[in-house]
């Protein structure tokens, strides 16, 4: 999808607009990445804690 946006900007509006579109896409991805990492970190951390509680609560063999 991002490639299509840059190609459209290049063919319709010119090289400068294509460069601006690609910079905007890169900035958006850069700003969105840290929040996605935090969500994944919390999700996996919660799973590991739940698994640990389950192991601690299970009877020993």
N, CA, C and O atoms as a Tinker XYZ file with bonds, in Angstrom:
   244  protein
     1  N      0.819000   -1.190000    0.000000    73     2
     2  CA     0.000000    0.000000    0.000000    64     1     3
     3  C      0.871000    1.266000    0.000000    63     2     4     5
     4  O      0.579000    2.232000   -0.704000    81     3
     5  N      1.931000    1.242000    0.792000    73     3     6
     6  CA     2.811000    2.400000    0.862000    64     5     7
     7  C      3.478000    2.673000   -0.482000    63     6     8     9
     8  O      3.642000    3.824000   -0.886000    81     7
     9  N      3.856000    1.606000   -1.159000    73     7    10
    10  CA     4.492000    1.761000   -2.463000    64     9    11
    11  C      3.541000    2.413000   -3.450000    63    10    12    13
    12  O      3.945000    3.261000   -4.246000    81    11
    13  N      2.273000    2.016000   -3.397000    73    11    14
    14  CA     1.279000    2.594000   -4.294000    64    13    15
    15  C      1.109000    4.093000   -4.038000    63    14    16    17
    16  O      0.948000    4.872000   -4.977000    81    15
    17  N      1.144000    4.482000   -2.798000    73    15    18
    18  CA     1.004000    5.903000   -2.464000    64    17    19
    19  C      2.179000    6.703000   -3.026000    63    18    20    21
    20  O      1.994000    7.776000   -3.600000    81    19
    21  N      3.382000    6.170000   -2.855000    73    19    22
    22  CA     4.573000    6.875000   -3.350000    64    21    23
    23  C      4.577000    6.910000   -4.878000    63    22    24    25
    24  O      4.903000    7.939000   -5.470000    81    23
    25  N      4.220000    5.798000   -5.520000    73    23    26
    26  CA     4.176000    5.769000   -6.986000    64    25    27
    27  C      3.135000    6.736000   -7.536000    63    26    28    29
    28  O      3.379000    7.413000   -8.535000    81    27
    29  N      1.982000    6.803000   -6.892000    73    27    30
    30  CA     0.949000    7.738000   -7.336000    64    29    31
    31  C      1.425000    9.177000   -7.198000    63    30    32    33
    32  O      1.232000   10.000000   -8.092000    81    31
    33  N      2.057000    9.467000   -6.052000    73    31    34
    34  CA     2.569000   10.820000   -5.841000    64    33    35
    35  C      3.636000   11.162000   -6.881000    63    34    36    37
    36  O      3.713000   12.300000   -7.343000    81    35
    37  N      4.448000   10.186000   -7.244000    73    35    38
    38  CA     5.510000   10.435000   -8.225000    64    37    39
    39  C      4.939000   10.682000   -9.612000    63    38    40    41
    40  O      5.411000   11.567000  -10.325000    81    39
    41  N      3.936000    9.915000  -10.002000    73    39    42
    42  CA     3.397000   10.060000  -11.359000    64    41    43
    43  C      2.475000   11.257000  -11.488000    63    42    44    45
    44  O      2.455000   11.903000  -12.536000    81    43
    45  N      1.719000   11.565000  -10.463000    73    43    46
    46  CA     0.742000   12.653000  -10.557000    64    45    47
    47  C      1.341000   13.999000  -10.148000    63    46    48    49
    48  O      1.150000   15.005000  -10.830000    81    47
    49  N      2.071000   14.007000   -9.021000    73    47    50
    50  CA     2.521000   15.273000   -8.448000    64    49    51
    51  C      4.003000   15.564000   -8.630000    63    50    52    53
    52  O      4.422000   16.713000   -8.490000    81    51
    53  N      4.795000   14.565000   -8.934000    73    51    54
    54  CA     6.212000   14.805000   -9.169000    64    53    55
    55  C      7.115000   14.201000   -8.109000    63    54    56    57
    56  O      6.666000   13.615000   -7.123000    81    55
    57  N      8.395000   14.366000   -8.352000    73    55    58
    58  CA     9.425000   13.757000   -7.517000    64    57    59
    59  C      9.415000   14.286000   -6.088000    63    58    60    61
    60  O      9.563000   13.517000   -5.137000    81    59
    61  N      9.241000   15.589000   -5.935000    73    59    62
    62  CA     9.265000   16.184000   -4.596000    64    61    63
    63  C      8.122000   15.651000   -3.729000    63    62    64    65
    64  O      8.333000   15.345000   -2.555000    81    63
    65  N      6.932000   15.537000   -4.283000    73    63    66
    66  CA     5.798000   15.019000   -3.511000    64    65    67
    67  C      5.975000   13.541000   -3.178000    63    66    68    69
    68  O      5.537000   13.079000   -2.124000    81    67
    69  N      6.620000   12.800000   -4.085000    73    67    70
    70  CA     6.894000   11.393000   -3.796000    64    69    71
    71  C      7.875000   11.275000   -2.632000    63    70    72    73
    72  O      7.728000   10.402000   -1.777000    81    71
    73  N      8.865000   12.149000   -2.603000    73    71    74
    74  CA     9.811000   12.154000   -1.496000    64    73    75
    75  C      9.115000   12.510000   -0.189000    63    74    76    77
    76  O      9.378000   11.892000    0.843000    81    75
    77  N      8.232000   13.498000   -0.223000    73    75    78
    78  CA     7.490000   13.886000    0.977000    64    77    79
    79  C      6.577000   12.748000    1.444000    63    78    80    81
    80  O      6.446000   12.514000    2.645000    81    79
    81  N      5.949000   12.046000    0.506000    73    79    82
    82  CA     5.085000   10.919000    0.865000    64    81    83
    83  C      5.896000    9.810000    1.532000    63    82    84    85
    84  O      5.468000    9.237000    2.535000    81    83
    85  N      7.062000    9.512000    0.973000    73    83    86
    86  CA     7.879000    8.448000    1.557000    64    85    87
    87  C      8.414000    8.858000    2.928000    63    86    88    89
    88  O      8.502000    8.019000    3.825000    81    87
    89  N      8.769000   10.116000    3.107000    73    87    90
    90  CA     9.213000   10.580000    4.422000    64    89    91
    91  C      8.075000   10.532000    5.444000    63    90    92    93
    92  O      8.289000   10.174000    6.602000    81    91
    93  N      6.882000   10.889000    5.014000    73    91    94
    94  CA     5.723000   10.816000    5.905000    64    93    95
    95  C      5.411000    9.390000    6.325000    63    94    96    97
    96  O      5.079000    9.135000    7.483000    81    95
    97  N      5.517000    8.469000    5.392000    73    95    98
    98  CA     5.278000    7.059000    5.701000    64    97    99
    99  C      6.337000    6.553000    6.682000    63    98   100   101
   100  O      6.011000    5.861000    7.647000    81    99
   101  N      7.594000    6.894000    6.437000    73    99   102
   102  CA     8.674000    6.459000    7.324000    64   101   103
   103  C      8.501000    7.029000    8.727000    63   102   104   105
   104  O      8.715000    6.322000    9.712000    81   103
   105  N      8.118000    8.291000    8.828000    73   103   106
   106  CA     7.905000    8.912000   10.136000    64   105   107
   107  C      6.744000    8.242000   10.871000    63   106   108   109
   108  O      6.831000    7.981000   12.071000    81   107
   109  N      5.671000    7.969000   10.153000    73   107   110
   110  CA     4.534000    7.294000   10.773000    64   109   111
   111  C      4.888000    5.916000   11.290000    63   110   112   113
   112  O      4.461000    5.532000   12.379000    81   111
   113  N      5.655000    5.174000   10.528000    73   111   114
   114  CA     6.081000    3.846000   10.979000    64   113   115
   115  C      7.015000    3.951000   12.180000    63   114   116   117
   116  O      6.936000    3.136000   13.099000    81   115
   117  N      7.877000    4.925000   12.179000    73   115   118
   118  CA     8.804000    5.113000   13.295000    64   117   119
   119  C      8.060000    5.441000   14.583000    63   118   120   121
   120  O      8.400000    4.921000   15.646000    81   119
   121  N      7.050000    6.297000   14.495000    73   119   122
   122  CA     6.306000    6.694000   15.688000    64   121   123
   123  C      5.378000    5.594000   16.179000    63   122   124   125
   124  O      5.095000    5.511000   17.374000    81   123
   125  N      4.906000    4.756000   15.277000    73   123   126
   126  CA     3.971000    3.700000   15.655000    64   125   127
   127  C      4.692000    2.499000   16.265000    63   126   128   129
   128  O      4.104000    1.783000   17.076000    81   127
   129  N      5.925000    2.268000   15.903000    73   127   130
   130  CA     6.670000    1.082000   16.342000    64   129   131
   131  C      6.795000    0.961000   17.862000    63   130   132   133
   132  O      6.495000   -0.109000   18.389000    81   131
   133  N      7.218000    1.988000   18.594000    73   131   134
   134  CA     7.391000    1.814000   20.040000    64   133   135
   135  C      6.110000    1.417000   20.757000    63   134   136   137
   136  O      6.164000    0.637000   21.708000    81   135
   137  N      4.956000    1.930000   20.331000    73   135   138
   138  CA     3.712000    1.568000   21.003000    64   137   139
   139  C      3.368000    0.110000   20.745000    63   138   140   141
   140  O      2.844000   -0.562000   21.635000    81   139
   141  N      3.649000   -0.394000   19.553000    73   139   142
   142  CA     3.383000   -1.801000   19.257000    64   141   143
   143  C      4.293000   -2.699000   20.084000    63   142   144   145
   144  O      3.861000   -3.755000   20.546000    81   143
   145  N      5.536000   -2.297000   20.277000    73   143   146
   146  CA     6.465000   -3.097000   21.076000    64   145   147
   147  C      6.007000   -3.149000   22.523000    63   146   148   149
   148  O      6.112000   -4.197000   23.159000    81   147
   149  N      5.503000   -2.046000   23.060000    73   147   150
   150  CA     5.019000   -2.020000   24.432000    64   149   151
   151  C      3.833000   -2.957000   24.615000    63   150   152   153
   152  O      3.751000   -3.675000   25.612000    81   151
   153  N      2.918000   -2.949000   23.656000    73   151   154
   154  CA     1.744000   -3.826000   23.744000    64   153   155
   155  C      2.172000   -5.284000   23.724000    63   154   156   157
   156  O      1.683000   -6.085000   24.521000    81   155
   157  N      3.081000   -5.638000   22.818000    73   155   158
   158  CA     3.553000   -7.022000   22.748000    64   157   159
   159  C      4.298000   -7.414000   24.021000    63   158   160   161
   160  O      4.173000   -8.547000   24.488000    81   159
   161  N      5.059000   -6.503000   24.576000    73   159   162
   162  CA     5.791000   -6.775000   25.802000    64   161   163
   163  C      4.834000   -7.057000   26.955000    63   162   164   165
   164  O      5.033000   -8.008000   27.712000    81   163
   165  N      3.819000   -6.252000   27.087000    73   163   166
   166  CA     2.844000   -6.458000   28.161000    64   165   167
   167  C      2.070000   -7.757000   27.963000    63   166   168   169
   168  O      1.808000   -8.482000   28.923000    81   167
   169  N      1.710000   -8.044000   26.728000    73   167   170
   170  CA     0.948000   -9.254000   26.431000    64   169   171
   171  C      1.768000  -10.498000   26.754000    63   170   172   173
   172  O      1.278000  -11.400000   27.433000    81   171
   173  N      2.999000  -10.556000   26.280000    73   171   174
   174  CA     3.830000  -11.734000   26.540000    64   173   175
   175  C      4.218000  -11.817000   28.011000    63   174   176   177
   176  O      4.320000  -12.917000   28.555000    81   175
   177  N      4.434000  -10.690000   28.660000    73   175   178
   178  CA     4.744000  -10.699000   30.090000    64   177   179
   179  C      3.595000  -11.273000   30.894000    63   178   180   181
   180  O      3.812000  -12.052000   31.822000    81   179
   181  N      2.378000  -10.898000   30.549000    73   179   182
   182  CA     1.198000  -11.429000   31.234000    64   181   183
   183  C      1.040000  -12.915000   31.023000    63   182   184   185
   184  O      0.636000  -13.637000   31.934000    81   183
   185  N      1.353000  -13.378000   29.830000    73   183   186
   186  CA     1.258000  -14.810000   29.548000    64   185   187
   187  C      2.262000  -15.587000   30.380000    63   186   188   189
   188  O      1.930000  -16.637000   30.930000    81   187
   189  N      3.494000  -15.082000   30.480000    73   187   190
   190  CA     4.506000  -15.768000   31.273000    64   189   191
   191  C      4.154000  -15.789000   32.761000    63   190   192   193
   192  O      4.403000  -16.783000   33.443000    81   191
   193  N      3.584000  -14.711000   33.259000    73   191   194
   194  CA     3.178000  -14.674000   34.669000    64   193   195
   195  C      2.063000  -15.676000   34.917000    63   194   196   197
   196  O      2.095000  -16.401000   35.911000    81   195
   197  N      1.079000  -15.727000   34.028000    73   195   198
   198  CA    -0.024000  -16.680000   34.180000    64   197   199
   199  C      0.486000  -18.116000   34.131000    63   198   200   201
   200  O      0.031000  -18.962000   34.900000    81   199
   201  N      1.413000  -18.391000   33.245000    73   199   202
   202  CA     1.986000  -19.737000   33.155000    64   201   203
   203  C      2.754000  -20.085000   34.424000    63   202   204   205
   204  O      2.673000  -21.214000   34.908000    81   203
   205  N      3.493000  -19.132000   34.960000    73   203   206
   206  CA     4.215000  -19.371000   36.207000    64   205   207
   207  C      3.283000  -19.648000   37.369000    63   206   208   209
   208  O      3.559000  -20.520000   38.193000    81   207
   209  N      2.190000  -18.920000   37.447000    73   207   210
   210  CA     1.204000  -19.152000   38.510000    64   209   211
   211  C      0.591000  -20.535000   38.364000    63   210   212   213
   212  O      0.388000  -21.245000   39.349000    81   211
   213  N      0.300000  -20.909000   37.125000    73   211   214
   214  CA    -0.280000  -22.226000   36.878000    64   213   215
   215  C      0.699000  -23.330000   37.296000    63   214   216   217
   216  O      0.296000  -24.315000   37.915000    81   215
   217  N      1.975000  -23.167000   36.960000    73   215   218
   218  CA     2.977000  -24.165000   37.366000    64   217   219
   219  C      3.108000  -24.232000   38.882000    63   218   220   221
   220  O      3.234000  -25.319000   39.446000    81   219
   221  N      3.080000  -23.082000   39.542000    73   219   222
   222  CA     3.222000  -23.060000   41.007000    64   221   223
   223  C      2.010000  -23.695000   41.680000    63   222   224   225
   224  O      2.146000  -24.302000   42.742000    81   223
   225  N      0.840000  -23.568000   41.087000    73   223   226
   226  CA    -0.384000  -24.105000   41.691000    64   225   227
   227  C     -0.584000  -25.582000   41.398000    63   226   228   229
   228  O     -1.358000  -26.241000   42.093000    81   227
   229  N      0.082000  -26.116000   40.402000    73   227   230
   230  CA    -0.122000  -27.534000   40.052000    64   229   231
   231  C      0.590000  -28.425000   41.068000    63   230   232   233
   232  O      1.633000  -28.052000   41.605000    81   231
   233  N      0.025000  -29.596000   41.325000    73   231   234
   234  CA     0.656000  -30.507000   42.285000    64   233   235
   235  C      1.958000  -31.069000   41.732000    63   234   236   237
   236  O      2.092000  -31.289000   40.528000    81   235
   237  N      2.898000  -31.295000   42.612000    73   235   238
   238  CA     4.197000  -31.839000   42.205000    64   237   239
   239  C      4.038000  -33.324000   41.885000    63   238   240   241
   240  O      3.226000  -33.991000   42.527000    81   239
   241  N      4.769000  -33.859000   40.932000    73   239   242
   242  CA     4.654000  -35.289000   40.594000    64   241   243
   243  C      5.281000  -36.185000   41.625000    63   242   244
   244  O      5.261000  -37.406000   41.476000    81   243
